[in-house]
């Protein structure tokens, strides 16, 4: 299949704060290599790495080269592509909180008149405000002579509503919203971006997209991996802060948003923001009734023995931090009134599975012979598989072969890998390309960030004062029993990631 030609991004210097860290070598540089290989960026792109580790240009180049040589990323680009980029990678050592390093950045950018620059903050959140202030103090955020200056901030963006508001205020006091790109890497995935296309390009889907036909929506982000070596970070964060106000709420917003009046960035971000602002804000009592949380204990996940969460280094032995959370939420709009959105995410679970399951209402009457009054048809479902096997599946009922009229559920399956070569992508390609061309569609805006934190704040407040601890669940399971109880008391069940006995039909 021939892909449309996309013009390469304009010349830019990607300034990476935290250039010797994991994010740079594992995602950012491989992404730039993929983009170079496919012509999305030209040989004019430069990388300026900033870090506290002593060294020079060759130090950073060698570190990246060693990592790429031992990772499975090396097959995604040619040796010529790496060598071409290698010579355009530079490094400056310095303290992010001191003025000296910013003078060096200014000198590097000033050596080329009119040079565009994008500052990527691949650093711990405690440095976000300091770096923005220093960049502004040294006029490195001022756009002049047609050269753009853009600021990229990774999550987590705040730890609660108050801190998110304070960080937004600090940043927007120094740089306008039009120059700020808050990254949620989930939005770089093809399947996530395809949610809007699936809805708004297909009348058969969008015409059913409301409380008239939809019973409920489930959004799952299950992880095989345990907390591992991230004990210090995770014990201060937990599953709710780590995943819900960013990743899961972005998926929810794309499912529940109204059709925008255009596909311009601000029109789309306006509609997503409206959804997040319409999330019902619970009282403390309601938060307890509509949530479940757990912490994994000893078990086996993906053939690997997993220790108790509280036995991991840097985790408090009496920790009450959750590694699993499930929520029941409502979007209080006409379209979604009465439709529950069930969200769940957790570590050390049965499978790696990020999916959106839209379950439609039951048919009002099943008149098939032999069906007693207590027997019900399996409801139709639309399953959007975000990862690991990107795809879209529609579950319907058909008649099974034979003389009697027996209905069975089957699935019509579309898998991206069957039609497109996306296995070599990191998921950051579209995000970096949009950054370089100035398209903010896939990036979060300040008001949406704050609306997301406002919706989860009642749960944070409740758990901060509650004596009730997270319920244990064995590693390698799909979470604690209290999460099953949360959805089952509504007469529903969690969708299982491994659907058995599917009848598959390729969609061409």
Beta strands, then each sheet from edge to edge (+ up, - down):
strand 1: 13-17
strand 2: 46-51
strand 3: 89-93
strand 4: 117-121
strand 5: 149-154
strand 6: 180-183
strand 7: 214-222
strand 8: 291-297
strand 9: 299-301
strand 10: 304-306
strand 11: 324-330
strand 12: 340-346
strand 13: 353-360
strand 14: 381-387
strand 15: 391-399
strand 16: 407-415
strand 17: 471-474
sheet 1: 3+ 2+ 1+ 4+ 5+ 6+
sheet 2: 16+ 15- 14+ 13- 7+ 12+ 11- 8+ 17+
sheet 3: 9+ 10-
end
